[in-house]
């Protein structure tokens, strides 16, 4: 596949604060590339430099093998974390206004159907729900018929149903062959949508690969979760590494049978035990030693 976006040694310095520290990656056409990390990791700053909103302190990026120019601004769609909408415009009028700014936009009916806005097209912007607003913002990012789409925390604040509605739309965008750059701190979202994930923390990419490969590399075996109360002082007799997570204890092991045998030998109540395979949150914990910050 052709490389759509190539980023090399991108940095952003605010005085003595290094917000982004030498970030490099390449994104292939038709894929979804995810930046996963906590707030403050540097992912939004990284994306805003690539979008042309912030000037980088150093580093470069190329779009389709060339420096970005007019073609880049025409062919890129951006969904920001926060966008103000005019209350006195309807959903349809808002889309029509943005559509008029581009030379080869999508048909208005097509973008409204894609983002499930047909039923609310006559409503004013201040009358729509949070999930409807996010779908409208996504439609604004798509109205110019972009080849490359940036989605910065697209499902933040949405309820589970609205979040999955957003995922279905992103899946359709990918199916159309568009390239997507997604920033998120929802691990399930990244695992569902992304072909490649780069995990950022403290301004650096600390791991990169497919979700499956990252999980396989960093989270072999299973995570066994138990209430802290049921282990009590016996935790010191277990013989396995244990991680504290609030009122729970997590045992990560690739010796599942041996661990379960040991728990039963100690007379531990297993009624509330949860056993699951690794996920991207486990990868993050393995790499950073702490939970994702909201």
N, C-alpha and C positions, 0 to 999 in steps of 0.2 A: 504493500500500500504506500501511497505517496504521503510525505510528511506535510501536514497543513500548517502546524505551528511549531517552531523550534525556538527554545529559550536557552540562553547561555549565560551563566554566571551573573544572574540578576541580583542586584543588591539595592537596599534602601536604608539610608542612614538619616536619623533625626538627631542632630547633635551627637551626643555620646551613645545614643540608643541605636542599635542595629536591628531594625525591624525585619529585614530580609537579608539573608547571608549567603550569597553565592548559589542561588537556585538555578538548576538546569533541568530541562526535560524536553521531550519531543512528543507530538501528538499526531497519530495517523488519521487519515481521512475516514469519516464514517464511524468513529469510535467515541465513547464517552470517557473522558479523563477526569478523575475526581481528585480534588485536594481535600484530604480529611485531616481534621485537627481541631483543637480547642480554640475558643476565642482568644486572640492574642498570639496565635501561632505564626501569623504572617501571611495567611492564605489570601485574605481579602486585599491586603497591600500588594501582594504579588499579582493578583488578577487585575487590580486597578492600574498597575504599571503597564501590563500587557494591553489593556484596553485603551491606553493613551490618556487616562485621567490624571495619573501621577507620573512625574518624570523620574526615571530611575537614577540612583546615584552612580551606578555603573552597570555594565552588562548590556546585552543586546537580545533582540528577538526578531524572527523573520516569519512572514506569512507567505506560504507557497513559495519559499525559497528567495524572497526578496524583502527589502525593507518595507515597512508598512507605509501606505500612502492613501490616495483617494479610493482605490479599489478595496482597501481594507475597511475603511469606514462605511462603504456601501454594502459590503458582504459580511459584516459582523453584526450580530444582534446581542444586546446586553439586557439582562434582567438584574437590576440592582437590588440590594437588600432593602433599601428604603427609597421610594419614589412618591412625590406629591402629585396628586391628580386634581384637576380643576372640578370643583363641586358642581358648577353650572353646566357641565357637559355630560351627555349620556355616554354609555359604554361605546355605542356605535360612533358617535361624534368624536370621541377620543381617539379611537382607532383610525378613523378617516383623516383626522388632523395629522397624526404621526405618519400615516401612509403617504400623505402628500409631499413629504420631505424627501422621498426616495425616487430613483429613476425606474426601477424594475420591481415594484412591490408585489406582494401576493394579492389576489383578489380579496376584497373585504369579506365576502361571504365565506371564502375558504378558511381564512384565519379565524373567523368567529366559530365556524363549525369545528375546526381542529381543537380549539380551546374551550369548547362547550359553552359559548357565550350567546347563542342564538336566543335563548329564552329571556335573557336579561339585557338585550341590546338597547332597549328604550329606557332603562333605568338610569338615573343619575349616579355619578360615581360615589357620592356619599351615602347612597342607599343600599349598596351591595355589601355582602358579607365578606369576612376575611378570606375564605376560600375562593370566592368569586373574584375578589380583588387580585389575588395572586395569579389566577388564570388570566385576568386582564393584563397584568404586568408581563406575563409570559407571552401573551398575544402581541404586546407592543415590541417585545424582543424579536418576534418572528415576522412582523408585518412587512419588513423590507426584504423578505425572502433570503435570509442569510445562509451562507455556507458554514459559518462558524458561530456558535451560540454560547454565550457566557451566562451561567445561571449561578448567582451568588446567594446561597442559603435560600433556595426557592420555596421550601416548605416550613420554614421557621414559624412557629406560632400556630400552625394548622392542627386541627384535630386529626386523629388517625385516618378517618374516611377521606377528608379533604387532601391529606398527604398522599394517599394512594391514588386519588384522582389525578393529582399532579404527576405522579410517577407514570401513570398510563399515558399521559400526554407526552412526557419525555421519551417514553418507549416508542411512540409514534414518530416523534422527531428523528430519533435514531434510525427507525425503519425507512425513513425517507432519504437516508444517506447523509444527513447533516452531521457535522462534528460538534460535540458538546463538551464544554469545560464546566464542571460542577464543583462548587465549594460547599462543604457541609460539615456539621459535626454529628450528624446522625449516621451511625455505623450501618444500620440496616438499609438506609437509603443508598449509601455508597455501594454496599454489597449487592443490592438489587440492580442498580442502574449502570454502574461503572465497569468498563472493560479493563481499565488500568487505574490503580489508585496510588497516589503519592501521599504519604503521611508526613505532615509538617509539624514541627514543634520548635519553639524558640528561633523562628526564622529560617530553619533549615529543613530540607527533605531528609528524613531519617530512614525511610524505607520506601520502596516502589516496586510494583508488580501487579499481577492480576489478583483479585481478592482470594481466589483459590490458592495461588502460589504463596501469597503472604501468610495465609492461615497454615498451610502445610509446613512452611519453613519455620514459623515462629511459635506455632501452637499445636504441637503434636499431642496426641492423646485427648483427654477429656478434662472438663472442669467439674468437680463435685462440690456442690454448695450445700452447707448445713447451717442451721441456726447456731450462733455462738454458745447459747445456753446448753445445748445438748452435749457439747464436747467438754466444756468446763476445763478442769485441770488436766483431763486426759489428753488434751491437745499436745502436751509435751511428750506423751508416750506413743504418739501416732507413728513417727518415723517418716513422715512426708512433709514437704514444705507447705505451709499454710499461709494464706493471704487474708487479711482482715478487710471486710467490705461492709461497713456499718454494723448491723447486728448479725451479719452472716460471716462465715468462714469459707474460703474457697481453696480447695485442694486441686492443684493442676498436676496431672500425672499421665504417663503413658503405660502405667502398670495398673490398669483399672481393677482387674480381679484381685490382685494382691492388696490394693488399698481397701476394697470392700471387705475382704477377708479380715483385714486388720481392724476395721471399724466394728465388725460384728464380734470379733474376739474381745474387744474392749467393752462390749455391751452397749454401744452407742445406739440411741433411738434413731432409726433411719426413716421414720414416717414422713418427715418434711424434706428429705433429701432430693436434690435436683441434679441430674447428670446430663451434661450436654457436651457436644463437640465444640471446638473453638470457633470464634468469629472475629471480626475486625476489632472489636473492643478488646478482646483478649490480646490481639497482636499489639495494640497500642500500649496496653498495660505491661506486656513483656518488654517492649522497647523503652518505655519511659518510666515505668515503676509507679504510675499514678493514673487515676481516672481522668477521662476527658472532662474539661471544664465546660460548663454551659455558658 
